[in-house]
Amino acid sequence: MTLALLLSACGFQLRGEGAATTGLKSLYVPGTGVAQEIRRSLASTPTKVMQKQKDAEAVLHIMSENREKTVQTVTGAGRVYEFQLTLIVRYQFAMEGREMPVIAPTEAIARRLITYSEAAPIAKENEEQLLFRDMQIELADRILRQVAIARRDMQ
């Protein structure tokens, strides 16, 4: 209880979901995957997600989203022990009335390690999907922070 009081007194605040503030009134974010996570994050902010590009002040375009799975570690017996999961998102951010994009095409990358088990392949497949979902959320948050910084730097 004392720790909570001390932390609140110093201004410490846990980062909550949907806490991304872009400084924009409206934004168009087409696509699925990370784009869907971005729209979900913006639902509880002042930035309104528009259904049509012409109605939005700015456009955050997710150009590509690639998933990779590579062998990271092999046991002495030659069996796969660990995989590295990688999510690569390429995006750009443009505002209405500006000829050049505010954020030129940029890549954001997230990686996770996952151990492999021949005894539980279905469980490991489910864990892999959860890790990719976690990476989508992480990259959505990271991209929104970059948009907020770019928007703030324009002012």
Secondary structure by P-SEA (a helix, b strand, c coil): caaaaaaaaacccccccccccccccbbbbbccaaaaaaaaaaccccbbbbcccccccccccccbbbbbbbbccccccccccbbbbbbbbbbbbbbcccccccccbbbbbbbbbbbbbcccaaaaaaaaaaaaaaaaaaaaaaaaaaaaaaaaaac
